[in-house]
Amino acid sequence: MTYRPRNYKERIIHRLKIVQGHLKKVISMIEDDEYCIDVLHQSLAVQSSLKEIDNLILQNHLQTCVVDDIKSGNKKKSIDEIMKVFKKIK
């Protein structure tokens, strides 16, 4: 039976633990002098997984915190905050 996280937080933590395992594999590959391209493939998989986790966190933030800010009249604060994040992504 496949593990099914019950909520957003559990889902993120589950994915982070998977990434942690993959990152440990990258470290061991480097230590064992494995083929560079194989290491790069594994590293790219870790980076891709982290981006997906970031997307889940952002989605949750938009659906909760941003909606609450807009409802309470703090639209500019939320937009500015999100824009700062997007500027870091570039």
Z-matrix of the N, CA and C atoms (Angstrom, degrees):
N
C 1 1.453
C 2 1.534 1 109.02
N 3 1.309 2 116.62 1 136.42
C 4 1.459 3 122.66 2 -179.38
C 5 1.524 4 110.93 3 -81.49
N 6 1.334 5 115.17 4 140.06
C 7 1.466 6 120.06 5 177.59
C 8 1.524 7 109.70 6 -70.16
N 9 1.321 8 117.49 7 132.53
C 10 1.461 9 123.30 8 179.00
C 11 1.530 10 109.29 9 -123.47
N 12 1.335 11 116.73 10 106.37
C 13 1.469 12 118.93 11 177.88
C 14 1.525 13 111.03 12 -59.62
N 15 1.326 14 116.01 13 142.59
C 16 1.465 15 120.99 14 -175.77
C 17 1.514 16 113.91 15 -82.32
N 18 1.318 17 118.30 16 -30.49
C 19 1.460 18 119.48 17 -176.20
C 20 1.523 19 110.26 18 -145.28
N 21 1.307 20 115.19 19 178.80
C 22 1.463 21 122.39 20 -176.83
C 23 1.524 22 111.87 21 -56.20
N 24 1.326 23 117.35 22 -51.18
C 25 1.463 24 121.84 23 -176.70
C 26 1.531 25 110.95 24 -61.19
N 27 1.298 26 116.70 25 -45.74
C 28 1.461 27 121.42 26 179.34
C 29 1.532 28 110.63 27 -63.08
N 30 1.317 29 116.06 28 -38.19
C 31 1.464 30 121.83 29 179.46
C 32 1.533 31 110.69 30 -63.19
N 33 1.343 32 116.53 31 -45.63
C 34 1.460 33 121.26 32 179.93
C 35 1.527 34 110.36 33 -64.96
N 36 1.312 35 117.12 34 -47.21
C 37 1.463 36 120.82 35 -179.12
C 38 1.529 37 110.50 36 -60.91
N 39 1.323 38 116.35 37 -42.02
C 40 1.459 39 120.61 38 178.08
C 41 1.533 40 110.58 39 -59.02
N 42 1.308 41 116.63 40 -47.33
C 43 1.466 42 120.69 41 179.96
C 44 1.525 43 111.65 42 -64.88
N 45 1.333 44 117.43 43 -39.39
C 46 1.460 45 120.34 44 178.78
C 47 1.526 46 111.36 45 -63.71
N 48 1.316 47 116.83 46 -37.21
C 49 1.465 48 119.89 47 178.14
C 50 1.529 49 111.09 48 -66.97
N 51 1.314 50 116.51 49 -36.12
C 52 1.466 51 120.30 50 175.63
C 53 1.523 52 109.62 51 -63.81
N 54 1.345 53 116.62 52 -45.70
C 55 1.464 54 121.11 53 178.48
C 56 1.528 55 110.36 54 -61.13
N 57 1.320 56 116.22 55 -40.26
C 58 1.460 57 120.59 56 178.77
C 59 1.533 58 110.56 57 -57.57
N 60 1.315 59 116.05 58 -42.69
C 61 1.458 60 120.39 59 177.51
C 62 1.519 61 112.09 60 -63.34
N 63 1.327 62 116.55 61 -42.46
C 64 1.461 63 120.46 62 178.34
C 65 1.524 64 111.18 63 -64.86
N 66 1.324 65 116.56 64 -39.16
C 67 1.461 66 120.36 65 179.24
C 68 1.533 67 110.78 66 -65.15
N 69 1.318 68 116.30 67 -39.32
C 70 1.467 69 119.67 68 175.78
C 71 1.532 70 110.38 69 -60.79
N 72 1.329 71 115.34 70 -36.05
C 73 1.463 72 119.99 71 177.59
C 74 1.525 73 110.58 72 -65.23
N 75 1.319 74 117.67 73 -41.02
C 76 1.467 75 121.16 74 178.06
C 77 1.531 76 109.62 75 -60.87
N 78 1.322 77 116.51 76 -44.49
C 79 1.465 78 120.79 77 179.82
C 80 1.524 79 110.08 78 -60.53
N 81 1.317 80 116.11 79 -45.34
C 82 1.468 81 119.07 80 -178.91
C 83 1.529 82 110.71 81 -67.18
N 84 1.320 83 117.87 82 -34.00
C 85 1.461 84 120.78 83 177.66
C 86 1.529 85 110.35 84 -63.91
N 87 1.314 86 116.43 85 -41.68
C 88 1.469 87 120.79 86 177.92
C 89 1.530 88 109.62 87 -64.45
N 90 1.320 89 115.96 88 -46.36
C 91 1.467 90 120.30 89 -179.71
C 92 1.529 91 111.92 90 -60.94
N 93 1.331 92 115.93 91 -33.27
C 94 1.465 93 121.07 92 -178.11
C 95 1.528 94 113.12 93 -91.20
N 96 1.338 95 116.27 94 8.77
C 97 1.475 96 121.74 95 179.20
C 98 1.526 97 112.84 96 53.77
N 99 1.333 98 115.96 97 42.39
C 100 1.469 99 119.38 98 178.18
C 101 1.528 100 110.12 99 -72.24
N 102 1.290 101 115.05 100 165.64
C 103 1.468 102 122.69 101 -176.23
C 104 1.535 103 110.33 102 -57.55
N 105 1.334 104 114.69 103 128.63
C 106 1.473 105 121.66 104 -173.11
C 107 1.532 106 113.36 105 -54.11
N 108 1.304 107 117.14 106 -42.01
C 109 1.468 108 120.32 107 -178.27
C 110 1.525 109 110.27 108 -65.00
N 111 1.310 110 117.56 109 -37.42
C 112 1.466 111 120.48 110 176.52
C 113 1.525 112 110.99 111 -63.99
N 114 1.338 113 115.60 112 -40.72
C 115 1.465 114 120.14 113 177.17
C 116 1.528 115 110.05 114 -63.40
N 117 1.322 116 116.68 115 -43.78
C 118 1.469 117 120.45 116 179.06
C 119 1.523 118 111.62 117 -60.74
N 120 1.318 119 117.16 118 -42.24
C 121 1.470 120 120.17 119 178.58
C 122 1.527 121 110.83 120 -60.12
N 123 1.312 122 115.85 121 -43.90
C 124 1.465 123 120.06 122 179.40
C 125 1.526 124 110.56 123 -65.74
N 126 1.322 125 116.97 124 -41.65
C 127 1.462 126 121.33 125 178.99
C 128 1.534 127 111.51 126 -63.43
N 129 1.312 128 116.19 127 -41.94
C 130 1.465 129 120.28 128 177.85
C 131 1.525 130 111.23 129 -63.16
N 132 1.315 131 116.59 130 -35.94
C 133 1.474 132 120.29 131 177.35
C 134 1.528 133 110.17 132 -64.58
N 135 1.332 134 117.09 133 -40.61
C 136 1.467 135 121.09 134 177.60
C 137 1.525 136 109.69 135 -62.12
N 138 1.324 137 116.60 136 -46.96
C 139 1.460 138 120.80 137 -179.00
C 140 1.529 139 111.54 138 -62.29
N 141 1.309 140 116.54 139 -40.97
C 142 1.459 141 121.06 140 178.27
C 143 1.526 142 111.16 141 -62.99
N 144 1.310 143 116.30 142 -42.45
C 145 1.468 144 120.89 143 178.52
C 146 1.528 145 110.99 144 -63.22
N 147 1.319 146 116.65 145 -41.38
C 148 1.467 147 120.08 146 178.35
C 149 1.529 148 111.25 147 -63.33
N 150 1.327 149 116.70 148 -38.23
C 151 1.469 150 119.58 149 177.31
C 152 1.527 151 110.75 150 -63.37
N 153 1.319 152 116.90 151 -40.42
C 154 1.466 153 120.67 152 177.91
C 155 1.530 154 110.74 153 -63.88
N 156 1.317 155 116.43 154 -39.72
C 157 1.461 156 120.26 155 177.11
C 158 1.520 157 109.84 156 -63.67
N 159 1.335 158 116.85 157 -43.71
C 160 1.471 159 120.32 158 176.37
C 161 1.524 160 111.00 159 -57.72
N 162 1.319 161 116.60 160 -41.15
C 163 1.468 162 120.08 161 178.90
C 164 1.527 163 111.71 162 -62.97
N 165 1.321 164 117.07 163 -40.41
C 166 1.468 165 120.52 164 178.03
C 167 1.534 166 111.19 165 -64.69
N 168 1.337 167 115.55 166 -41.68
C 169 1.465 168 119.61 167 179.24
C 170 1.524 169 109.87 168 -64.57
N 171 1.325 170 116.97 169 -43.65
C 172 1.465 171 120.61 170 178.90
C 173 1.528 172 111.04 171 -63.63
N 174 1.314 173 117.04 172 -42.75
C 175 1.461 174 120.79 173 178.65
C 176 1.524 175 110.46 174 -59.18
N 177 1.309 176 116.55 175 -46.05
C 178 1.460 177 120.21 176 178.64
C 179 1.532 178 110.79 177 -62.12
N 180 1.316 179 116.73 178 -42.26
C 181 1.465 180 120.69 179 179.79
C 182 1.534 181 110.65 180 -60.75
N 183 1.329 182 115.73 181 -44.29
C 184 1.467 183 119.89 182 179.70
C 185 1.529 184 111.22 183 -63.97
N 186 1.324 185 116.70 184 -40.30
C 187 1.460 186 120.90 185 -176.60
C 188 1.524 187 113.12 186 -75.77
N 189 1.306 188 117.29 187 -18.73
C 190 1.465 189 119.86 188 -176.76
C 191 1.522 190 111.42 189 -116.55
N 192 1.308 191 116.88 190 -75.65
C 193 1.468 192 121.76 191 -173.49
C 194 1.529 193 112.82 192 -60.88
N 195 1.322 194 116.86 193 -46.02
C 196 1.468 195 119.90 194 -177.87
C 197 1.525 196 110.53 195 -66.23
N 198 1.316 197 116.67 196 -43.64
C 199 1.466 198 119.89 197 178.10
C 200 1.530 199 110.02 198 -59.15
N 201 1.335 200 116.37 199 -44.52
C 202 1.469 201 120.20 200 178.19
C 203 1.526 202 111.61 201 -61.98
N 204 1.344 203 117.19 202 -42.44
C 205 1.466 204 120.67 203 179.03
C 206 1.522 205 111.24 204 -62.59
N 207 1.317 206 116.83 205 -43.08
C 208 1.464 207 120.33 206 -179.73
C 209 1.526 208 110.19 207 -64.07
N 210 1.321 209 116.45 208 -43.66
C 211 1.462 210 120.44 209 179.08
C 212 1.526 211 111.82 210 -62.10
N 213 1.340 212 116.52 211 -32.09
C 214 1.470 213 119.23 212 -178.62
C 215 1.528 214 112.68 213 -94.64
N 216 1.328 215 117.07 214 9.19
C 217 1.461 216 120.76 215 174.39
C 218 1.519 217 115.11 216 86.43
N 219 1.325 218 118.24 217 14.71
C 220 1.463 219 121.49 218 179.88
C 221 1.527 220 112.20 219 -105.21
N 222 1.315 221 116.24 220 41.51
C 223 1.461 222 122.10 221 -176.32
C 224 1.534 223 111.45 222 -58.66
N 225 1.328 224 117.69 223 -46.89
C 226 1.468 225 121.63 224 -176.79
C 227 1.527 226 111.06 225 -59.98
N 228 1.316 227 117.62 226 -42.91
C 229 1.469 228 122.11 227 179.36
C 230 1.523 229 110.47 228 -58.28
N 231 1.308 230 116.98 229 -47.16
C 232 1.468 231 121.12 230 -178.67
C 233 1.517 232 111.71 231 -65.65
N 234 1.315 233 116.57 232 -43.03
C 235 1.465 234 119.99 233 -179.91
C 236 1.523 235 110.16 234 -63.79
N 237 1.320 236 117.12 235 -45.14
C 238 1.467 237 121.05 236 179.01
C 239 1.530 238 111.09 237 -59.84
N 240 1.310 239 115.72 238 -42.72
C 241 1.463 240 121.02 239 -179.48
C 242 1.532 241 111.12 240 -62.73
N 243 1.313 242 116.88 241 -45.53
C 244 1.467 243 121.64 242 179.54
C 245 1.527 244 110.51 243 -65.05
N 246 1.325 245 116.92 244 -40.59
C 247 1.457 246 120.42 245 179.29
C 248 1.526 247 111.80 246 -62.61
N 249 1.322 248 117.06 247 -36.93
C 250 1.481 249 120.39 248 176.78
C 251 1.532 250 110.41 249 -61.64
N 252 1.315 251 116.07 250 -39.34
C 253 1.467 252 120.17 251 178.17
C 254 1.519 253 109.99 252 -64.20
N 255 1.340 254 117.64 253 -47.33
C 256 1.453 255 120.93 254 -178.46
C 257 1.518 256 112.14 255 -63.67
N 258 1.320 257 117.67 256 -33.46
C 259 1.459 258 120.73 257 177.70
C 260 1.529 259 111.34 258 -66.95
N 261 1.318 260 117.25 259 -31.47
C 262 1.469 261 120.99 260 177.60
C 263 1.529 262 111.26 261 -72.85
N 264 1.318 263 116.54 262 -26.94
C 265 1.468 264 121.26 263 -177.14
C 266 1.530 265 111.24 264 -69.37
N 267 1.314 266 117.55 265 -33.11
C 268 1.467 267 121.48 266 -176.47
C 269 1.465 268 111.34 267 -53.39
